[in-house]
Every structure is written in structure tokens, then in C-alpha cells.
Amino acid sequence: MSTWLSTETVADQLGRNIDTIRRYCREGKFPGATRQWGDWKIPAVALDPDTTPRPLIAPPSRRSRAQQRRTR
């Protein structure tokens, strides 16, 4: 069973403004955050750095620098 945290609780734990936490939820920075009854609910595991998935790094382009410049 997962423990859900409110935006106020997460803001207190991280030392951030509530509006900043809401923006993070909209941007998807907390994996698994859902909107319930007009407020965001954030799973406690989203704050644990050991369980948070790492962002993927895009592979380098196979096109040459000249080809990349032409498509801008």
C-alpha cells in the first residue's frame, strides 16, 4: 500500500512554496502524482531518491553537425 502526501506536506519537507510543488506535479517531476478532488496527491516513494527513476539521456545524433545546422 502506498502512502499519499498532500502538496502542503511535500512543500514543508522540501522547503518549497506550495505553488512550486503544484507546478512540479503538472510538469511530471513527481512520478505517480495524481489529481484528486482538486488537489494533488503525491506518493511518498516519489520523494525517495533511491526509488525515483533516473531520466533517460537521449542518444547522440548520427547526423553530422552540418546536417543538424541545415534543419534549424
Contacts in CASP RR format, 6 or more apart in sequence:
PFRMAT RR
TARGET T0000
AUTHOR 0000-0000-0000
METHOD contacts of the structure
MODEL  1
MSTWLSTETVADQLGRNIDTIRRYCREGKFPGATRQWGDWKIPAVALDPD
TTPRPLIAPPSRRSRAQQRRTR
2 43 0 8 1.000
2 44 0 8 1.000
2 45 0 8 1.000
3 43 0 8 1.000
3 44 0 8 1.000
4 41 0 8 1.000
4 42 0 8 1.000
4 43 0 8 1.000
4 44 0 8 1.000
5 13 0 8 1.000
5 41 0 8 1.000
5 42 0 8 1.000
5 43 0 8 1.000
5 44 0 8 1.000
5 47 0 8 1.000
6 39 0 8 1.000
6 40 0 8 1.000
6 41 0 8 1.000
6 42 0 8 1.000
7 18 0 8 1.000
7 21 0 8 1.000
7 22 0 8 1.000
7 25 0 8 1.000
7 39 0 8 1.000
7 40 0 8 1.000
7 42 0 8 1.000
8 18 0 8 1.000
10 16 0 8 1.000
10 21 0 8 1.000
10 30 0 8 1.000
10 42 0 8 1.000
10 47 0 8 1.000
11 17 0 8 1.000
11 18 0 8 1.000
11 20 0 8 1.000
11 21 0 8 1.000
13 47 0 8 1.000
14 21 0 8 1.000
14 47 0 8 1.000
21 40 0 8 1.000
21 42 0 8 1.000
22 40 0 8 1.000
24 30 0 8 1.000
25 33 0 8 1.000
25 35 0 8 1.000
25 40 0 8 1.000
25 42 0 8 1.000
30 42 0 8 1.000
30 43 0 8 1.000
30 46 0 8 1.000
30 47 0 8 1.000
31 43 0 8 1.000
31 46 0 8 1.000
31 52 0 8 1.000
31 53 0 8 1.000
32 42 0 8 1.000
32 43 0 8 1.000
32 46 0 8 1.000
33 40 0 8 1.000
33 41 0 8 1.000
33 42 0 8 1.000
33 43 0 8 1.000
33 46 0 8 1.000
34 40 0 8 1.000
34 41 0 8 1.000
35 41 0 8 1.000
45 51 0 8 1.000
45 52 0 8 1.000
46 52 0 8 1.000
61 68 0 8 1.000
END
